Amino acid sequence: MVDRSKDLPLQTEPPEKLRRNLHNRHIQLIAIGGAIGTGLFMGSGKTISLAGPSIIFVYMIIGFMLFFVMRAMGELLLANLEYKSFSDFAADLLGPWAGYFTGWTYWFCWVVTGIADVVAISAYFQLWFPGFSIWMSALLCIVVFLSLNIATVKLFGELEFWFAIIKIVAIIALIVTGIVLVAMHYPAPGGGTAALSNIWNHGGMFPKGLSGFFAGFQIAVFAFVGIELVGTAAAETHNPEKVLPRAINSIPLRIIMFYVLALMVIMAVTPWDQVVPSRSPFVEMFVLIGLPAAASLVNFVVLTSAASSANSGIFSTSRMLYGLAEQGVAHRGFARLSRRAVPTTGLFFSCLCLLGGVALIYLIPNVMTVFTLVTTVSAILFMFVWTIILCSWLAWRKKRPEQVAKSTFRLPLGPVMCWIVMAFFVFVLVLLSLEEDTRKALMVTPLWFVLLAVGWWLRRRKAA
């Protein structure tokens, strides 16, 4: 008789901890998916029109800085495998207030990013169904994401794996197509031919001067949100010592391939001053060269990219609420897991908050206006989270010298690089204050920290 007792944990009681069900291929592709955000597909049209060819340098600078943030995060997570995410090490190294502020801000980051993704998905839907209501398509996609995430973490890993594969294949196809068009000297829109010289022939690499170059940073920063997703998935990663360093170290190569090459190809085929800011240049490139079927296919890809980002966001928010509940700074109901080890209460709550995106689209029908406002708020909040990661690393060096001595995955250039990256984030905040549309979001964002401070004060008072 076969003993089936090993199979019984299919589960009569809900588990008490998250399971390590994400494997190397899941984490590698989640890292790639995180590095290729909606900002690249949806926002690159606007960034090209603002900065011209200098946008290539913008993406390279931001990617370079964020690589060091990821190295600091990786070193901390591997120094203590009990840390489930950066909210945990912030609480441990900087104090409970830091865990509270980081966890809730990161949760809000992904709610806001999820709204931006829902806005983007609704815009892509319009290419196929121009008569379909924008806010109805937004509502529909929230319901779909909730259904997908409620199953198991392994299903989330599989979905992200295939979403990322689609993104990678699409960008490689775009790069190859662009190279072929340039080699053929294909007729470019508005006269002329596709050529590498189109990148610098229309006013040089800095056609709008330094002001244009600086203006490109806002949506470009948003393109990188989600790069830290590897840290959120750390608690559910199988063999993190091997998997995390590999995922983090490959970030620079991905940025060169997916951002720099893709944007160079777009500007070689379509001169930068003819790129339509309100539309995705990935779709427009194929429309302009008279391949509407290919444009429809690329539209499916960019829709998949936004879906991937929103799906990751819903995963992250539910896990962050779980971590906050375990720290005792969120309602204990968020720490309750389903029989499949999924924090369903956090999932439902996050999806309910995403409905704010549906309301925004209903109130402001202009998709690009909503997208710019929401992405700026998201970029500012993510910079706060990235700064907390760096501050935690600095505190860790002082408080845990024995762990620092044993570390095998070190942050290059150490404290010096930490301060350089934080100075860069301050510089980006100054840039956001210069443009009118980003200034509004910069003025609104402090309200979130005021709300958090009030919440923290009330919690401390109740505890006292």
C-alpha positions as CSV (number, residue, x, y, z in Angstrom):
1,M,0.0,0.0,0.0
2,V,1.4,3.4,-1.0
3,D,1.9,5.9,1.9
4,R,0.4,9.2,0.7
5,S,1.0,11.1,4.0
6,K,3.7,13.2,2.2
7,D,1.1,14.6,-0.1
8,L,-1.3,15.6,2.7
9,P,-0.1,19.2,3.1
10,L,-2.4,20.1,0.2
11,Q,-3.6,21.8,2.8
12,T,-6.0,21.4,5.6
13,E,-4.6,24.4,7.5
14,P,-3.3,27.6,5.9
15,P,0.6,27.8,6.0
16,E,2.3,30.2,8.4
17,K,5.1,31.3,6.1
18,L,5.6,32.2,2.4
19,R,7.1,29.3,0.4
20,R,10.3,29.4,-1.7
21,N,8.6,28.4,-4.9
22,L,10.3,30.8,-7.3
23,H,13.3,29.2,-9.2
24,N,16.3,30.7,-11.0
25,R,14.4,31.1,-14.4
26,H,11.5,32.8,-12.7
27,I,13.8,35.3,-10.8
28,Q,16.0,36.0,-13.9
29,L,12.9,36.8,-16.0
30,I,11.2,38.8,-13.2
31,A,14.4,40.9,-13.0
32,I,14.3,41.4,-16.8
33,G,10.6,42.2,-16.7
34,G,11.3,44.7,-13.9
35,A,14.0,46.4,-15.9
36,I,11.7,46.7,-19.0
37,G,8.9,48.8,-17.6
38,T,5.8,50.5,-19.1
39,G,7.9,53.7,-19.2
40,L,10.0,52.3,-22.0
41,F,7.1,51.3,-24.2
42,M,4.5,54.0,-23.3
43,G,6.7,56.9,-22.2
44,S,9.7,56.7,-24.6
45,G,7.7,58.8,-27.2
46,K,7.5,61.7,-24.8
47,T,11.1,61.4,-23.6
48,I,12.4,61.3,-27.2
49,S,10.4,64.5,-28.0
50,L,11.6,66.2,-24.8
51,A,15.3,65.3,-25.0
52,G,16.0,64.1,-28.6
53,P,18.9,61.7,-29.0
54,S,20.4,62.7,-25.7
55,I,17.7,60.5,-24.1
56,I,20.1,57.6,-24.7
57,F,22.5,59.1,-22.2
58,V,19.6,59.7,-19.7
59,Y,18.7,56.0,-19.7
60,M,22.4,55.0,-19.3
61,I,23.0,57.4,-16.4
62,I,19.8,56.2,-14.5
63,G,20.6,52.6,-15.2
64,F,24.2,53.0,-13.9
65,M,23.0,54.6,-10.7
66,L,20.3,52.0,-10.0
67,F,22.7,49.2,-10.5
68,F,24.5,50.3,-7.3
69,V,21.2,50.5,-5.5
70,M,20.5,46.9,-6.5
71,R,24.0,45.8,-5.4
72,A,23.4,47.4,-1.9
73,M,20.0,45.6,-1.7
74,G,21.5,42.3,-2.8
75,E,24.3,42.5,-0.2
76,L,21.9,43.2,2.6
77,L,19.4,40.4,1.6
78,L,22.2,37.9,1.4
79,A,23.8,39.0,4.7
80,N,20.7,37.8,6.5
81,L,18.3,35.4,4.7
82,E,15.6,36.1,7.4
83,Y,15.0,39.4,5.6
84,K,11.9,39.0,3.4
85,S,12.3,42.4,1.7
86,F,13.9,45.8,2.1
87,S,11.1,46.8,4.5
88,D,12.4,44.2,6.9
89,F,16.1,45.3,6.8
90,A,15.0,49.0,7.0
91,A,13.1,48.2,10.2
92,D,16.0,46.2,11.6
93,L,18.8,48.6,10.7
94,L,17.2,52.1,10.8
95,G,14.4,51.5,13.3
96,P,10.7,50.5,13.2
97,W,9.7,53.8,11.7
98,A,11.8,53.1,8.6
99,G,10.1,49.7,8.1
100,Y,6.7,51.4,8.5
101,F,7.5,54.3,6.0
102,T,9.3,52.1,3.5
103,G,6.8,49.3,3.5
104,W,3.7,51.5,3.2
105,T,5.5,53.8,0.6
106,Y,6.5,50.8,-1.5
107,W,2.9,49.5,-1.3
108,F,1.6,52.9,-2.4
109,C,4.3,53.0,-5.1
110,W,3.0,49.9,-6.7
111,V,-0.6,51.0,-6.4
112,V,0.2,54.2,-8.2
113,T,2.3,52.3,-10.8
114,G,-0.5,49.8,-11.2
115,I,-2.8,52.7,-12.0
116,A,-0.3,54.0,-14.6
117,D,-0.2,50.5,-16.1
118,V,-4.0,50.2,-16.1
119,V,-4.0,53.6,-17.9
120,A,-1.5,52.4,-20.4
121,I,-3.4,49.1,-21.0
122,S,-6.6,51.1,-21.6
123,A,-4.7,53.3,-24.2
124,Y,-3.4,50.2,-26.0
125,F,-6.9,48.7,-26.1
126,Q,-8.1,51.7,-28.1
127,L,-6.0,50.6,-31.1
128,W,-8.2,47.5,-31.5
129,F,-11.5,48.6,-29.9
130,P,-11.7,52.4,-30.4
131,G,-15.4,52.3,-29.4
132,F,-14.8,50.4,-26.1
133,S,-15.0,52.5,-23.0
134,I,-11.5,53.3,-21.5
135,W,-12.6,53.0,-17.9
136,M,-14.4,49.7,-18.6
137,S,-11.2,48.1,-20.1
138,A,-9.3,49.3,-16.9
139,L,-11.9,47.6,-14.7
140,L,-11.7,44.4,-16.7
141,C,-7.9,44.1,-16.4
142,I,-8.0,44.6,-12.6
143,V,-10.4,41.7,-12.3
144,V,-8.2,39.5,-14.5
145,F,-5.0,40.3,-12.5
146,L,-6.8,39.6,-9.2
147,S,-7.9,36.2,-10.5
148,L,-4.3,35.3,-11.7
149,N,-2.6,36.3,-8.5
150,I,-5.0,34.5,-6.2
151,A,-3.9,31.1,-7.4
152,T,-0.3,30.3,-6.4
153,V,3.1,32.1,-6.3
154,K,4.4,29.6,-8.9
155,L,1.6,30.6,-11.3
156,F,2.8,34.3,-10.8
157,G,6.4,33.2,-11.6
158,E,5.3,31.3,-14.7
159,L,3.2,34.3,-15.9
160,E,6.1,36.7,-15.4
161,F,8.4,34.3,-17.1
162,W,6.3,34.2,-20.3
163,F,5.4,38.0,-20.1
164,A,9.2,38.7,-20.0
165,I,9.9,36.3,-22.9
166,I,7.3,38.2,-25.0
167,K,9.0,41.6,-24.1
168,I,12.5,40.3,-24.9
169,V,11.5,38.7,-28.3
170,A,9.6,42.0,-29.2
171,I,12.5,44.3,-28.4
172,I,15.0,42.0,-30.2
173,A,12.6,41.9,-33.2
174,L,12.4,45.7,-33.2
175,I,16.2,46.1,-33.0
176,V,16.7,43.5,-35.9
177,T,13.9,45.1,-38.0
178,G,15.4,48.6,-37.5
179,I,18.9,47.4,-38.4
180,V,17.5,45.8,-41.6
181,L,15.6,49.0,-42.5
182,V,18.7,51.1,-42.0
183,A,20.8,48.6,-44.1
184,M,18.1,48.9,-46.9
185,H,18.0,52.7,-46.6
186,Y,14.2,52.3,-46.3
187,P,12.2,55.5,-47.0
188,A,11.8,57.4,-43.7
189,P,8.5,59.3,-42.9
190,G,8.5,62.9,-43.9
191,G,11.2,62.3,-46.6
192,G,14.7,61.0,-46.4
193,T,15.8,57.4,-45.7
194,A,16.3,55.3,-42.6
195,A,20.0,55.8,-41.6
196,L,22.1,55.8,-38.5
197,S,22.9,59.4,-39.2
198,N,19.2,60.3,-38.5
199,I,20.2,60.1,-34.8
200,W,22.5,63.1,-34.9
201,N,21.6,64.9,-38.2
202,H,18.5,66.6,-36.8
203,G,20.2,69.1,-34.5
204,G,23.0,67.0,-33.0
205,M,22.9,64.7,-29.9
206,F,21.6,67.6,-27.7
207,P,19.1,69.4,-30.0
208,K,17.2,70.9,-27.1
209,G,20.2,71.8,-25.1
210,L,20.7,70.9,-21.4
211,S,17.1,71.8,-20.5
212,G,15.8,69.2,-23.0
213,F,18.3,66.7,-21.7
214,F,17.2,67.3,-18.1
215,A,13.5,67.2,-19.0
216,G,13.9,63.6,-20.2
217,F,14.7,62.3,-16.7
218,Q,11.1,62.2,-15.3
219,I,9.6,59.4,-17.4
220,A,13.0,57.8,-17.8
221,V,13.2,57.3,-14.0
222,F,9.7,55.8,-14.2
223,A,10.8,53.3,-16.9
224,F,13.1,51.7,-14.2
225,V,10.5,51.2,-11.4
226,G,10.3,47.6,-10.6
227,I,14.0,47.0,-11.0
228,E,14.0,46.2,-7.2
229,L,11.3,43.5,-7.6
230,V,14.0,40.8,-7.2
231,G,14.2,42.0,-3.5
232,T,10.5,41.7,-3.0
233,A,10.5,38.1,-4.3
234,A,13.6,37.2,-2.2
235,A,11.5,35.5,0.5
236,E,10.0,33.2,-2.1
237,T,13.2,32.5,-4.0
238,H,14.7,29.0,-4.1
239,N,18.6,29.1,-3.5
240,P,18.8,33.0,-3.2
241,E,22.6,32.9,-2.6
242,K,23.1,31.8,-6.2
243,V,20.1,33.4,-7.9
244,L,20.1,37.0,-6.6
245,P,23.7,37.9,-7.6
246,R,23.2,36.6,-11.1
247,A,20.0,38.6,-11.6
248,I,21.5,41.8,-10.2
249,N,24.8,41.6,-12.1
250,S,23.2,41.2,-15.5
251,I,21.3,44.6,-15.1
252,P,23.9,46.8,-17.0
253,L,23.8,44.4,-20.0
254,R,20.0,44.5,-20.1
255,I,19.9,48.3,-20.0
256,I,22.3,48.6,-22.9
257,M,20.4,46.1,-25.0
258,F,16.8,46.9,-24.1
259,Y,17.0,50.7,-23.7
260,V,20.0,52.1,-25.6
261,L,19.8,49.8,-28.7
262,A,16.0,50.0,-28.9
263,L,15.9,53.8,-28.8
264,M,18.8,54.2,-31.2
265,V,16.9,52.0,-33.7
266,I,13.7,54.0,-33.3
267,M,15.5,57.3,-33.9
268,A,17.5,55.9,-36.9
269,V,14.3,54.8,-38.7
270,T,12.1,57.8,-37.6
271,P,14.0,61.0,-37.0
272,W,13.4,62.1,-33.3
273,D,11.6,65.3,-34.3
274,Q,8.9,63.2,-36.0
275,V,8.2,60.9,-33.1
276,V,4.6,61.4,-31.8
277,P,4.9,62.1,-28.0
278,S,1.5,60.9,-27.0
279,R,1.9,57.4,-28.6
280,S,4.2,54.5,-28.2
281,P,7.1,54.8,-30.7
282,F,7.3,51.0,-30.8
283,V,3.8,50.8,-32.3
284,E,4.2,54.0,-34.4
285,M,7.5,52.8,-36.1
286,F,5.6,49.9,-37.8
287,V,2.6,52.1,-38.6
288,L,4.8,54.7,-40.3
289,I,6.5,52.1,-42.5
290,G,3.2,50.8,-43.6
291,L,3.0,47.5,-41.7
292,P,-0.3,47.8,-39.8
293,A,-0.4,44.0,-39.0
294,A,3.0,44.3,-37.4
295,A,1.8,47.4,-35.5
296,S,-1.1,45.4,-34.2
297,L,1.4,42.7,-33.0
298,V,3.6,45.3,-31.3
299,N,0.5,46.7,-29.7
300,F,-0.1,43.3,-28.2
301,V,3.5,43.2,-27.0
302,V,3.3,46.6,-25.3
303,L,0.0,45.7,-23.8
304,T,1.6,42.5,-22.4
305,S,4.4,44.6,-21.0
306,A,2.0,46.9,-19.1
307,A,0.1,43.8,-18.0
308,S,3.3,42.2,-16.7
309,S,4.2,45.4,-14.8
310,A,0.7,45.6,-13.2
311,N,0.8,41.9,-12.4
312,S,4.2,42.4,-10.7
313,G,2.8,45.4,-8.8
314,I,-0.2,43.4,-7.4
315,F,2.2,40.6,-6.3
316,S,4.5,43.2,-4.6
317,T,1.8,45.1,-2.8
318,S,0.3,41.9,-1.3
319,R,3.7,40.7,-0.1
320,M,4.7,44.1,1.3
321,L,1.4,44.2,3.3
322,Y,2.2,40.7,4.5
323,G,5.6,41.9,5.7
324,L,4.1,45.0,7.4
325,A,1.5,42.9,9.2
326,E,4.3,40.6,10.5
327,Q,6.2,43.6,11.8
328,G,3.0,44.7,13.6
329,V,2.6,48.0,11.6
330,A,-0.3,46.9,9.5
331,H,-3.6,45.1,10.3
332,R,-2.8,41.5,11.3
333,G,-5.4,40.3,8.7
334,F,-2.8,41.1,6.0
335,A,-0.5,38.3,7.4
336,R,-3.2,35.6,6.8
337,L,-2.2,33.2,4.1
338,S,-4.5,31.1,1.9
339,R,-4.1,27.3,1.7
340,R,-1.8,27.9,-1.3
341,A,0.4,30.3,0.7
342,V,-0.9,33.4,-1.0
343,P,-1.7,36.6,1.2
344,T,-5.2,37.0,-0.3
345,T,-6.4,39.8,2.1
346,G,-3.5,42.0,0.9
347,L,-4.4,41.1,-2.7
348,F,-8.0,42.1,-2.4
349,F,-7.1,45.4,-0.6
350,S,-4.5,46.3,-3.3
351,C,-6.9,45.6,-6.2
352,L,-9.5,47.7,-4.5
353,C,-7.1,50.6,-4.3
354,L,-6.3,50.1,-8.0
355,L,-9.8,51.1,-8.8
356,G,-8.6,54.6,-8.2
357,G,-7.1,54.3,-11.7
358,V,-10.5,53.6,-13.1
359,A,-11.8,56.7,-11.4
360,L,-8.9,58.8,-12.7
361,I,-9.5,57.7,-16.3
362,Y,-13.2,58.4,-15.9
363,L,-12.5,61.9,-14.6
364,I,-9.6,62.8,-16.9
365,P,-10.1,61.3,-20.3
366,N,-6.7,62.4,-21.6
367,V,-4.5,59.3,-21.1
368,M,-1.1,61.0,-21.4
369,T,-2.1,63.7,-18.8
370,V,-3.1,61.0,-16.3
371,F,0.0,58.9,-17.2
372,T,2.5,61.8,-16.6
373,L,0.9,62.8,-13.3
374,V,0.7,59.3,-12.0
375,T,4.2,58.3,-13.2
376,T,5.9,61.3,-11.6
377,V,4.3,60.5,-8.2
378,S,5.5,57.0,-8.6
379,A,9.0,58.0,-9.6
380,I,9.3,60.3,-6.5
381,L,8.1,57.6,-4.1
382,F,10.4,54.9,-5.7
383,M,13.4,57.3,-5.2
384,F,12.5,57.5,-1.5
385,V,12.5,53.7,-1.3
386,W,15.8,53.4,-3.2
387,T,17.3,56.0,-0.8
388,I,16.1,54.0,2.3
389,I,17.9,50.9,0.8
390,L,21.1,52.9,0.6
391,C,20.7,54.4,4.1
392,S,20.1,50.9,5.4
393,W,23.3,49.7,3.8
394,L,25.3,52.5,5.4
395,A,23.7,51.7,8.8
396,W,24.5,48.0,8.3
397,R,28.2,48.7,7.8
398,K,28.3,50.5,11.1
399,K,26.1,48.1,13.2
400,R,27.1,44.7,11.8
401,P,30.9,44.7,11.1
402,E,31.0,40.8,11.5
403,Q,28.4,40.4,8.6
404,V,30.3,43.0,6.5
405,A,33.5,41.0,6.9
406,K,31.8,37.8,5.7
407,S,30.0,39.4,2.8
408,T,30.7,37.8,-0.6
409,F,28.5,40.1,-2.7
410,R,29.9,43.5,-2.0
411,L,28.7,47.0,-3.2
412,P,31.4,48.4,-5.5
413,L,33.0,51.6,-4.2
414,G,31.1,51.2,-0.9
415,P,29.9,54.3,1.0
416,V,31.3,56.8,-1.7
417,M,28.9,55.3,-4.3
418,C,26.0,55.4,-1.8
419,W,26.4,59.2,-1.4
420,I,26.9,59.8,-5.1
421,V,23.6,57.9,-5.9
422,M,21.7,59.8,-3.2
423,A,23.0,63.1,-4.5
424,F,21.8,62.0,-8.0
425,F,18.2,61.4,-6.6
426,V,18.2,65.0,-5.1
427,F,19.3,66.3,-8.5
428,V,16.4,64.4,-10.2
429,L,13.9,66.0,-7.7
430,V,15.2,69.4,-8.6
431,L,14.7,68.6,-12.3
432,L,11.1,67.6,-11.6
433,S,10.4,71.0,-10.1
434,L,11.4,72.7,-13.4
435,E,8.6,71.3,-15.6
436,E,5.0,72.4,-15.0
437,D,3.3,68.9,-15.4
438,T,5.9,67.2,-13.1
439,R,5.9,70.1,-10.6
440,K,2.2,69.4,-9.8
441,A,3.0,65.8,-8.8
442,L,6.0,66.9,-6.8
443,M,3.8,69.3,-4.8
444,V,1.1,66.6,-4.2
445,T,3.5,63.8,-3.1
446,P,4.5,65.2,0.4
447,L,0.8,64.7,1.4
448,W,1.5,61.0,1.4
449,F,4.4,61.4,3.9
450,V,2.2,63.6,6.1
451,L,-0.4,60.9,6.2
452,L,2.2,58.3,7.1
453,A,3.6,60.5,9.8
454,V,0.2,60.9,11.4
455,G,-0.4,57.2,11.1
456,W,2.9,56.5,12.8
457,W,2.2,59.0,15.6
458,L,-1.2,57.5,16.3
459,R,0.3,54.0,16.3
460,R,3.0,55.0,18.8
461,R,0.5,56.8,21.0
462,K,-1.7,53.7,21.0
463,A,1.3,51.5,21.9
464,A,2.3,53.8,24.7
